[in-house]
Amino acid sequence: FSNQLPAAAEICEKVVKQGGGLEARSRLVRLYEALEKPAESLRVLEDLVKAFPNDVEHRRLLAGQYLQKREIEKAAQQLQAALQEGGGELQDYLQLCNLLRFSKEPDRFLRFTQRAAQLFPREPRVTYFSALAHSRAKQHAGAAKLFDQAATQAATKAPELLDDMFH
């Protein structure tokens, strides 16, 4: 609080080395960010998530850092683990769908969109991602039905979805 960030980081580093818990590691991540040391921040955050794999907040934070570095697969893994651990909102599912659609694992994308569709059955964007997943899995008949269903849903709930990319 006295704005002596380098000294505070040194103290936190010592506490973490002595087996510091979640709070000390989290504080060290924030200190490194404030000191504009992204590599150190990422390293400590990765270690934090390894030590506390059930901590959803830090998994999401790690996913955000991976996204900034354009490490899409690592970001997707962290977001998926966070959703499995602590659930999530529609936006969390949509963000992960968007990442998985570029994955080299079309079956993973398909399985995830099926789960999202069970949770959000009337959401046109989820139906759209499900259609994309079926298409990538070369299940074209199922994809065509889902694109049609997404168009019907979007007409009233999300007309902005029906842009040139959709068609």
Contacts in CASP RR format, 6 or more apart in sequence:
PFRMAT RR
TARGET T0000
AUTHOR 0000-0000-0000
METHOD contacts of the structure
MODEL  1
FSNQLPAAAEICEKVVKQGGGLEARSRLVRLYEALEKPAESLRVLEDLVK
AFPNDVEHRRLLAGQYLQKREIEKAAQQLQAALQEGGGELQDYLQLCNLL
RFSKEPDRFLRFTQRAAQLFPREPRVTYFSALAHSRAKQHAGAAKLFDQA
ATQAATKAPELLDDMFH
5 31 0 8 1.000
5 34 0 8 1.000
5 35 0 8 1.000
6 35 0 8 1.000
8 31 0 8 1.000
9 28 0 8 1.000
9 31 0 8 1.000
9 32 0 8 1.000
9 35 0 8 1.000
12 24 0 8 1.000
12 27 0 8 1.000
12 28 0 8 1.000
12 31 0 8 1.000
13 28 0 8 1.000
15 24 0 8 1.000
16 24 0 8 1.000
16 25 0 8 1.000
16 28 0 8 1.000
16 44 0 8 1.000
21 51 0 8 1.000
21 52 0 8 1.000
22 48 0 8 1.000
22 51 0 8 1.000
22 52 0 8 1.000
22 55 0 8 1.000
25 44 0 8 1.000
25 47 0 8 1.000
25 48 0 8 1.000
25 51 0 8 1.000
25 52 0 8 1.000
26 48 0 8 1.000
26 58 0 8 1.000
28 44 0 8 1.000
29 41 0 8 1.000
29 44 0 8 1.000
29 45 0 8 1.000
29 48 0 8 1.000
29 58 0 8 1.000
29 61 0 8 1.000
32 38 0 8 1.000
32 40 0 8 1.000
32 41 0 8 1.000
32 44 0 8 1.000
33 41 0 8 1.000
38 65 0 8 1.000
41 65 0 8 1.000
42 62 0 8 1.000
42 65 0 8 1.000
42 69 0 8 1.000
45 58 0 8 1.000
45 61 0 8 1.000
45 62 0 8 1.000
45 65 0 8 1.000
46 62 0 8 1.000
48 55 0 8 1.000
48 58 0 8 1.000
49 55 0 8 1.000
49 58 0 8 1.000
49 59 0 8 1.000
49 62 0 8 1.000
49 78 0 8 1.000
52 58 0 8 1.000
53 59 0 8 1.000
53 81 0 8 1.000
53 85 0 8 1.000
54 85 0 8 1.000
56 82 0 8 1.000
56 85 0 8 1.000
56 86 0 8 1.000
56 87 0 8 1.000
59 78 0 8 1.000
59 79 0 8 1.000
59 81 0 8 1.000
59 82 0 8 1.000
59 85 0 8 1.000
60 78 0 8 1.000
60 79 0 8 1.000
60 82 0 8 1.000
62 78 0 8 1.000
63 74 0 8 1.000
63 75 0 8 1.000
63 76 0 8 1.000
63 78 0 8 1.000
63 79 0 8 1.000
63 82 0 8 1.000
64 75 0 8 1.000
64 78 0 8 1.000
66 72 0 8 1.000
66 74 0 8 1.000
66 75 0 8 1.000
66 78 0 8 1.000
67 75 0 8 1.000
72 99 0 8 1.000
72 102 0 8 1.000
72 103 0 8 1.000
73 103 0 8 1.000
73 104 0 8 1.000
75 99 0 8 1.000
76 96 0 8 1.000
76 99 0 8 1.000
76 100 0 8 1.000
76 103 0 8 1.000
79 92 0 8 1.000
79 95 0 8 1.000
79 96 0 8 1.000
79 99 0 8 1.000
80 96 0 8 1.000
80 112 0 8 1.000
82 88 0 8 1.000
82 92 0 8 1.000
83 92 0 8 1.000
83 93 0 8 1.000
83 96 0 8 1.000
90 120 0 8 1.000
90 123 0 8 1.000
90 126 0 8 1.000
93 116 0 8 1.000
93 119 0 8 1.000
93 120 0 8 1.000
93 126 0 8 1.000
94 125 0 8 1.000
94 126 0 8 1.000
94 129 0 8 1.000
96 112 0 8 1.000
97 109 0 8 1.000
97 112 0 8 1.000
97 113 0 8 1.000
97 116 0 8 1.000
97 125 0 8 1.000
97 126 0 8 1.000
97 129 0 8 1.000
98 129 0 8 1.000
100 108 0 8 1.000
100 109 0 8 1.000
100 112 0 8 1.000
100 113 0 8 1.000
100 133 0 8 1.000
101 109 0 8 1.000
101 129 0 8 1.000
101 132 0 8 1.000
101 133 0 8 1.000
101 136 0 8 1.000
103 109 0 8 1.000
106 133 0 8 1.000
106 136 0 8 1.000
106 137 0 8 1.000
107 137 0 8 1.000
109 132 0 8 1.000
109 133 0 8 1.000
109 136 0 8 1.000
109 137 0 8 1.000
110 133 0 8 1.000
110 134 0 8 1.000
110 136 0 8 1.000
110 137 0 8 1.000
110 139 0 8 1.000
112 133 0 8 1.000
113 126 0 8 1.000
113 129 0 8 1.000
113 130 0 8 1.000
113 132 0 8 1.000
113 133 0 8 1.000
114 130 0 8 1.000
114 133 0 8 1.000
116 126 0 8 1.000
116 129 0 8 1.000
116 130 0 8 1.000
117 126 0 8 1.000
117 127 0 8 1.000
117 130 0 8 1.000
120 126 0 8 1.000
122 153 0 8 1.000
122 157 0 8 1.000
123 153 0 8 1.000
123 157 0 8 1.000
124 150 0 8 1.000
124 153 0 8 1.000
124 154 0 8 1.000
124 157 0 8 1.000
124 158 0 8 1.000
124 161 0 8 1.000
125 150 0 8 1.000
125 154 0 8 1.000
125 158 0 8 1.000
125 161 0 8 1.000
127 146 0 8 1.000
127 149 0 8 1.000
127 150 0 8 1.000
127 153 0 8 1.000
128 146 0 8 1.000
128 147 0 8 1.000
128 150 0 8 1.000
128 154 0 8 1.000
128 161 0 8 1.000
128 166 0 8 1.000
130 146 0 8 1.000
130 150 0 8 1.000
131 142 0 8 1.000
131 143 0 8 1.000
131 144 0 8 1.000
131 146 0 8 1.000
131 147 0 8 1.000
131 149 0 8 1.000
131 150 0 8 1.000
132 143 0 8 1.000
134 140 0 8 1.000
134 142 0 8 1.000
134 143 0 8 1.000
134 146 0 8 1.000
135 143 0 8 1.000
147 166 0 8 1.000
150 161 0 8 1.000
150 166 0 8 1.000
151 162 0 8 1.000
151 166 0 8 1.000
154 161 0 8 1.000
154 162 0 8 1.000
154 166 0 8 1.000
155 162 0 8 1.000
END
